Amino acid sequence: MKSAGSVVVVLAVVCAVDGANFWEFLVGPRLGNGTEEAAAERGLTEQIVKTYGYRLDTHLVASETGHILTLHRIPRGRKWLDDAKRPVAFIHHGLFGCSDMWLLRGPQFDLPYILADSGYDVWLFNTRGNVYSRRHKFLDPDKDATYWDFGIEEMGNYDLPVTIDYILNITNQQNLYFLGHSIGSSAGFISCSLRPEYNKKIRLFLALGPLANVRHTLNPLHKIIFSMGSALVQFIESMDIHEVLPRREYASKLVKMACEDGSPLQKLCLMTIFSIVGDDFGELDTTTFPRFVRFYPAGTSLKVVANVIQYYLSGEFARGDFGSAEANRVHYNSSTPPLFDLSKVTAPVSLHYGPGDLLVTQDDVDDLSKRLPNVVGKFKISHKHFNHLDFVLAVNARCLLYDSLLRVMRKYR
């Protein structure tokens, strides 16, 4: 579900059902600049984490563009009571995600708890514009369109560097483990490409279903979705809407009712999701999935969505397209957006992909492994149906993936 495809499907429904009026219903009432809403969500997240016996700390970091980012930290596992220095594991969510989507199922299932119990100091990122990071030093996201003028490049070029520096300073560490899912890996690659000095601050880059160059042939449904998405982005932008799918109780209730056990629409709901991310009914717990949609989507900018659609339609991992050859020449002195230079990503990278993932396939990962200069491993997950959603929600994610991540990480401790 953390894919451009799912976003476009929802946007298509939005436009089909009375456009702006349905959009207002979808986003629901505003709560100032997001401060009150974020505080309420943070309280809920802290309650969930503490219920499982862990400590959760909240940190605020200001990007050089003025965006205020929220980090959630689990400094230690349940069996430790001391504040000893531990290696840092930093988790970057995918499109429309946030920190708490990794924390809902508990220590037997969720990656942050497993890392904490394995001796890591775990930090979870929240990208600018989501429910936790919807603040700015000077701009009001509800009034200033300038706030939303960012894509994945801004996250990688501005937000990640200051966040990494902050974490390393707080923890008195020289480097950290970077775990990026989907566009979380994209942002990490951008950081290492545009800010090469940050390669040495990453002990190991674990790329989970990483989105970069798209080398697989899009299936007919994806071709339709991404082609429609490009037009929809332009239409929504013309309506002066810049925030896409923020977390709102109304929307989560709609999805919950459609997807929960006993719903006559559950099969249709799951078929829609799986047609986009890959079919894996066996690894999705339909009983707990409605709880997940309480926390997902968590919002981002229209420009981020446009970036992802651009990657799939062009097949290239490139800077943002300004829509015409003339506009691109103004910004880049080139008729097409320049590619991110992956040869500058010198940090050690381990690539992890699912054979059932329709969004990031083996063809994409094989191409990526040839472009990155320091790939230390390319790991195909053993379950043949493992899809893009399974990196977060697979029932057996621990034995299928997370234990493997721990083994790779131990080699770099």
C-alpha positions as CSV (number, residue, x, y, z in Angstrom):
1,M,0.0,0.0,0.0
2,K,2.9,2.4,0.4
3,S,3.2,2.8,-3.3
4,A,2.4,5.4,-5.9
5,G,-0.1,2.9,-7.3
6,S,-2.3,2.8,-4.3
7,V,-2.2,6.6,-4.0
8,V,-3.3,7.0,-7.6
9,V,-6.2,4.5,-7.1
10,V,-7.5,6.5,-4.2
11,L,-7.1,9.8,-6.1
12,A,-9.0,8.4,-9.0
13,V,-11.9,7.6,-6.6
14,V,-11.6,11.1,-5.1
15,C,-12.0,12.7,-8.5
16,A,-14.8,10.5,-9.6
17,V,-16.9,11.3,-6.5
18,D,-17.4,15.0,-6.8
19,G,-13.7,16.0,-6.6
20,A,-13.2,18.9,-4.2
21,N,-16.2,18.1,-1.9
22,F,-15.1,14.5,-1.4
23,W,-11.5,15.7,-0.9
24,E,-12.6,17.9,1.9
25,F,-14.4,15.0,3.5
26,L,-11.3,12.9,3.1
27,V,-8.9,15.3,4.8
28,G,-11.4,16.3,7.5
29,P,-11.2,19.3,9.8
30,R,-7.8,20.9,10.4
31,L,-6.2,21.3,13.8
32,G,-4.0,24.4,13.5
33,N,-0.7,23.7,12.0
34,G,-0.7,20.0,13.1
35,T,0.7,20.6,16.5
36,E,-2.3,19.4,18.5
37,E,-3.0,16.5,16.2
38,A,0.6,15.4,16.3
39,A,0.6,15.6,20.1
40,A,-2.5,13.4,20.2
41,E,-1.0,10.9,17.8
42,R,2.3,10.9,19.7
43,G,0.5,10.2,23.0
44,L,-1.3,7.2,21.3
45,T,2.0,5.9,19.9
46,E,3.8,6.2,23.3
47,Q,0.9,4.3,24.9
48,I,1.2,1.5,22.4
49,V,5.0,1.2,22.8
50,K,4.8,1.4,26.6
51,T,2.1,-1.3,26.6
52,Y,4.7,-3.6,25.0
53,G,7.2,-2.7,27.7
54,Y,9.5,-0.3,25.8
55,R,10.5,3.3,26.3
56,L,9.7,5.8,23.6
57,D,11.4,9.2,23.3
58,T,10.5,12.0,21.0
59,H,13.0,14.4,19.4
60,L,12.5,17.4,17.1
61,V,15.0,18.4,14.5
62,A,14.9,21.5,12.3
63,S,15.9,21.1,8.7
64,E,17.9,23.9,7.1
65,T,14.7,24.7,5.1
66,G,12.8,25.3,8.3
67,H,10.8,22.1,8.3
68,I,10.5,20.6,11.8
69,L,11.0,16.9,11.8
70,T,9.9,14.4,14.5
71,L,12.0,11.4,15.4
72,H,10.8,8.6,17.6
73,R,13.5,6.6,19.6
74,I,13.5,3.3,21.4
75,P,16.8,3.5,23.1
76,R,17.0,0.0,24.5
77,G,15.2,-3.3,24.6
78,R,13.1,-4.7,27.4
79,K,15.9,-6.7,29.1
80,W,18.2,-3.7,29.5
81,L,17.6,-1.0,32.1
82,D,20.9,0.9,31.5
83,D,21.6,3.7,29.1
84,A,24.8,2.2,27.8
85,K,26.1,3.2,24.3
86,R,24.6,1.0,21.6
87,P,24.9,1.0,17.8
88,V,22.2,3.1,16.2
89,A,19.6,1.6,13.8
90,F,17.8,4.3,11.8
91,I,14.5,3.3,10.0
92,H,13.1,5.4,7.2
93,H,9.5,4.6,6.2
94,G,8.1,4.5,2.6
95,L,5.6,6.6,0.8
96,F,2.8,8.0,3.0
97,G,4.2,6.2,5.9
98,C,5.3,7.3,9.4
99,S,7.1,6.0,12.4
100,D,4.1,4.4,14.2
101,M,3.2,2.1,11.4
102,W,6.2,0.0,12.4
103,L,5.1,-0.3,16.1
104,L,1.6,-1.7,16.1
105,R,1.9,-5.5,16.3
106,G,4.4,-6.0,19.1
107,P,7.9,-7.4,19.8
108,Q,7.3,-10.7,18.1
109,F,6.5,-9.1,14.8
110,D,7.7,-5.5,14.4
111,L,11.2,-4.6,13.3
112,P,11.9,-1.7,15.8
113,Y,11.3,-3.9,18.8
114,I,13.3,-6.8,17.4
115,L,16.2,-4.4,16.8
116,A,16.0,-2.9,20.3
117,D,15.9,-6.3,21.9
118,S,18.9,-7.3,19.8
119,G,21.0,-4.5,21.3
120,Y,20.4,-1.5,19.0
121,D,19.4,2.1,19.7
122,V,16.5,2.5,17.4
123,W,15.4,5.7,15.8
124,L,12.4,6.1,13.5
125,F,12.1,8.9,11.0
126,N,9.1,11.0,10.0
127,T,9.3,12.7,6.7
128,R,8.4,16.3,6.4
129,G,4.7,16.8,5.8
130,N,3.4,13.7,7.6
131,V,1.3,13.7,10.7
132,Y,4.3,14.0,13.0
133,S,6.4,16.4,11.0
134,R,3.8,18.9,9.8
135,R,5.4,22.0,11.2
136,H,7.8,24.7,10.1
137,K,9.7,27.5,11.8
138,F,7.9,30.2,9.7
139,L,5.3,28.7,7.4
140,D,1.8,27.4,8.2
141,P,1.1,24.2,6.2
142,D,-2.6,25.1,6.1
143,K,-2.0,28.6,4.6
144,D,1.3,28.6,2.8
145,A,1.7,26.5,-0.3
146,T,5.4,27.1,-0.1
147,Y,5.5,24.7,2.8
148,W,4.6,21.9,0.4
149,D,7.1,22.7,-2.3
150,F,9.2,19.7,-1.7
151,G,9.9,16.3,-3.2
152,I,12.0,13.3,-2.4
153,E,15.2,15.2,-3.3
154,E,14.6,17.8,-0.5
155,M,14.1,15.0,2.0
156,G,17.4,13.4,0.9
157,N,19.4,16.6,0.4
158,Y,18.3,18.6,3.5
159,D,16.4,16.5,6.0
160,L,18.4,13.3,6.2
161,P,21.8,15.0,6.7
162,V,20.7,17.1,9.6
163,T,18.8,14.2,11.1
164,I,21.9,11.9,10.9
165,D,24.1,14.6,12.4
166,Y,21.6,15.1,15.2
167,I,21.4,11.4,16.0
168,L,25.1,10.9,15.9
169,N,25.6,13.9,18.2
170,I,23.0,12.7,20.7
171,T,24.3,9.1,20.8
172,N,28.0,10.1,20.6
173,Q,28.4,7.7,17.6
174,Q,30.5,8.0,14.5
175,N,28.0,6.2,12.2
176,L,24.7,4.3,12.1
177,Y,22.8,1.6,10.3
178,F,20.4,3.0,7.8
179,L,17.3,0.9,7.0
180,G,15.2,2.4,4.2
181,H,12.0,0.9,2.8
182,S,10.9,1.8,-0.7
183,I,11.3,5.6,-1.1
184,G,13.1,5.6,2.2
185,S,16.0,3.9,0.3
186,S,15.5,6.5,-2.5
187,A,16.0,9.3,-0.1
188,G,19.1,7.6,1.4
189,F,20.6,7.2,-2.0
190,I,20.0,10.8,-2.8
191,S,21.7,11.9,0.4
192,C,24.8,9.8,-0.4
193,S,24.8,11.0,-3.9
194,L,24.3,14.8,-3.4
195,R,26.1,14.8,0.0
196,P,28.9,12.2,-0.5
197,E,30.5,13.1,2.9
198,Y,27.5,11.3,4.5
199,N,28.6,7.9,3.1
200,K,31.1,7.5,5.9
201,K,28.3,8.2,8.5
202,I,26.5,5.1,7.3
203,R,28.0,1.9,8.7
204,L,25.6,-0.2,6.6
205,F,22.8,0.8,4.3
206,L,20.0,-1.9,4.3
207,A,17.8,-1.2,1.3
208,L,14.4,-2.9,1.6
209,G,12.5,-3.0,-1.6
210,P,14.5,0.0,-2.8
211,L,13.0,2.2,-5.4
212,A,15.5,3.7,-7.9
213,N,15.8,2.9,-11.6
214,V,12.7,1.0,-12.7
215,R,13.9,-1.6,-15.2
216,H,11.0,-4.1,-15.1
217,T,8.2,-3.8,-17.7
218,L,5.1,-2.3,-16.1
219,N,2.1,-4.6,-16.2
220,P,-1.0,-3.2,-17.9
221,L,-2.6,-2.1,-14.6
222,H,0.5,-0.3,-13.5
223,K,0.7,1.5,-16.9
224,I,-2.8,2.7,-16.5
225,I,-2.4,3.7,-12.9
226,F,0.8,5.7,-13.4
227,S,-0.4,7.3,-16.6
228,M,-3.6,8.4,-14.9
229,G,-1.6,9.5,-11.9
230,S,0.4,12.0,-13.9
231,A,-2.8,13.7,-15.2
232,L,-4.3,13.5,-11.7
233,V,-1.4,15.2,-10.1
234,Q,-1.7,18.1,-12.6
235,F,-5.5,18.3,-12.0
236,I,-5.1,18.3,-8.2
237,E,-2.4,20.9,-8.3
238,S,-4.7,23.1,-10.4
239,M,-7.1,23.0,-7.5
240,D,-4.4,24.5,-5.3
241,I,-4.2,21.3,-3.3
242,H,-0.6,20.4,-2.3
243,E,-1.0,18.0,0.6
244,V,-2.1,14.5,-0.3
245,L,-3.8,11.9,1.9
246,P,-3.1,13.2,5.4
247,R,-4.1,11.0,8.3
248,R,-7.8,11.6,9.0
249,E,-10.2,9.5,11.0
250,Y,-12.9,9.6,8.3
251,A,-10.6,8.1,5.7
252,S,-9.3,5.4,8.0
253,K,-12.8,4.4,9.1
254,L,-13.9,4.0,5.4
255,V,-10.9,1.7,4.7
256,K,-11.4,-0.2,7.9
257,M,-15.0,-0.9,7.2
258,A,-14.1,-2.1,3.7
259,C,-11.2,-4.3,4.7
260,E,-12.1,-5.7,8.1
261,D,-13.0,-9.3,8.8
262,G,-16.7,-9.9,8.0
263,S,-17.0,-7.0,5.6
264,P,-18.6,-8.0,2.2
265,L,-16.0,-5.7,0.6
266,Q,-13.0,-7.3,2.2
267,K,-12.1,-9.5,-0.7
268,L,-12.4,-6.6,-3.1
269,C,-10.3,-4.4,-0.8
270,L,-7.5,-7.0,-0.6
271,M,-7.6,-7.8,-4.3
272,T,-7.2,-4.1,-5.0
273,I,-4.1,-3.8,-2.7
274,F,-2.5,-7.0,-4.0
275,S,-3.1,-6.1,-7.6
276,I,-0.7,-3.2,-6.9
277,V,1.9,-4.5,-4.5
278,G,1.8,-8.2,-5.2
279,D,-0.5,-11.1,-4.2
280,D,0.3,-12.5,-0.7
281,F,-2.9,-13.4,1.2
282,G,-1.0,-15.8,3.4
283,E,1.2,-13.1,5.0
284,L,-1.4,-10.5,5.7
285,D,-3.3,-10.8,9.0
286,T,-6.7,-9.5,8.0
287,T,-7.7,-9.2,11.7
288,T,-4.9,-6.7,12.5
289,F,-4.8,-5.0,9.1
290,P,-7.7,-2.6,9.9
291,R,-5.6,-1.3,12.8
292,F,-2.8,-0.6,10.4
293,V,-5.0,1.7,8.3
294,R,-5.8,3.7,11.4
295,F,-2.2,4.9,11.0
296,Y,-1.7,4.8,7.3
297,P,-1.7,6.9,5.2
298,A,0.0,9.7,7.2
299,G,0.3,12.4,4.5
300,T,2.9,13.9,2.2
301,S,3.2,16.5,-0.5
302,L,1.8,16.2,-4.1
303,K,5.3,16.7,-5.4
304,V,6.6,13.5,-3.6
305,V,3.8,11.6,-5.4
306,A,4.8,13.2,-8.7
307,N,8.4,12.1,-8.2
308,V,7.4,8.5,-7.7
309,I,5.2,8.5,-10.7
310,Q,8.0,10.0,-12.7
311,Y,10.4,7.2,-11.7
312,Y,7.9,4.6,-12.9
313,L,6.9,6.3,-16.2
314,S,10.5,7.3,-17.2
315,G,12.2,4.3,-15.6
316,E,15.0,6.6,-14.4
317,F,16.1,7.6,-10.9
318,A,16.3,11.3,-11.7
319,R,15.7,14.7,-10.2
320,G,12.3,16.2,-10.4
321,D,10.8,16.9,-13.9
322,F,9.5,20.5,-14.2
323,G,7.1,19.4,-17.0
324,S,8.7,20.7,-20.1
325,A,12.1,20.8,-21.9
326,E,12.2,24.6,-21.5
327,A,11.5,24.5,-17.8
328,N,14.0,21.8,-17.3
329,R,16.7,23.8,-19.1
330,V,16.0,26.7,-16.8
331,H,16.6,24.6,-13.7
332,Y,19.1,22.0,-15.0
333,N,20.6,23.4,-18.2
334,S,19.2,20.2,-19.8
335,S,16.0,19.3,-21.5
336,T,15.6,16.3,-19.2
337,P,16.2,16.0,-15.4
338,P,19.7,14.7,-14.6
339,L,20.1,11.3,-13.1
340,F,21.2,10.9,-9.5
341,D,24.8,9.7,-9.6
342,L,24.6,6.3,-7.8
343,S,28.4,5.8,-8.2
344,K,28.8,8.3,-5.4
345,V,26.9,6.0,-3.0
346,T,30.0,4.5,-1.5
347,A,28.5,3.3,1.8
348,P,28.2,-0.5,2.0
349,V,24.7,-1.5,0.8
350,S,22.8,-4.7,1.2
351,L,19.8,-5.1,-1.1
352,H,16.7,-7.0,0.0
353,Y,13.8,-7.8,-2.3
354,G,10.7,-9.9,-2.5
355,P,10.1,-12.2,-5.4
356,G,6.4,-11.4,-5.2
357,D,6.9,-7.6,-5.2
358,L,5.3,-6.0,-8.3
359,L,6.7,-2.5,-7.5
360,V,10.4,-3.3,-7.1
361,T,11.4,-6.4,-8.9
362,Q,14.5,-8.5,-9.3
363,D,15.2,-6.7,-12.6
364,D,15.3,-3.4,-10.7
365,V,17.5,-4.7,-8.0
366,D,19.9,-6.3,-10.4
367,D,20.3,-3.0,-12.2
368,L,20.7,-1.2,-9.0
369,S,23.4,-3.6,-7.8
370,K,25.4,-2.8,-11.0
371,R,25.3,0.9,-10.4
372,L,26.2,1.0,-6.7
373,P,30.0,0.7,-6.1
374,N,29.9,-1.1,-2.7
375,V,27.1,-3.7,-2.7
376,V,27.9,-6.2,0.0
377,G,25.0,-8.5,-0.6
378,K,21.9,-9.0,-2.7
379,F,19.2,-11.0,-0.8
380,K,16.2,-12.6,-2.3
381,I,13.6,-13.3,0.4
382,S,12.7,-17.0,0.3
383,H,8.9,-16.7,0.3
384,K,7.9,-16.6,-3.3
385,H,4.9,-14.3,-2.7
386,F,6.7,-11.7,-0.5
387,N,5.4,-8.3,-1.7
388,H,6.1,-4.6,-1.2
389,L,3.7,-4.4,1.8
390,D,5.3,-7.5,3.5
391,F,8.4,-5.6,4.5
392,V,6.3,-4.0,7.2
393,L,3.3,-6.3,7.7
394,A,4.1,-9.9,6.8
395,V,3.0,-12.2,9.6
396,N,6.3,-14.1,9.3
397,A,8.5,-11.1,8.5
398,R,10.8,-12.0,11.3
399,C,11.9,-15.4,10.0
400,L,11.6,-14.4,6.4
401,L,13.5,-11.1,6.6
402,Y,14.3,-9.5,10.0
403,D,16.5,-12.3,11.3
404,S,18.5,-12.0,8.0
405,L,18.9,-8.3,8.5
406,L,20.2,-8.9,12.0
407,R,22.8,-11.4,10.7
408,V,24.0,-9.0,8.0
409,M,24.2,-6.1,10.6
410,R,26.2,-8.2,13.0
411,K,29.0,-8.5,10.4
412,Y,29.4,-4.7,10.6
413,R,29.2,-4.3,14.4
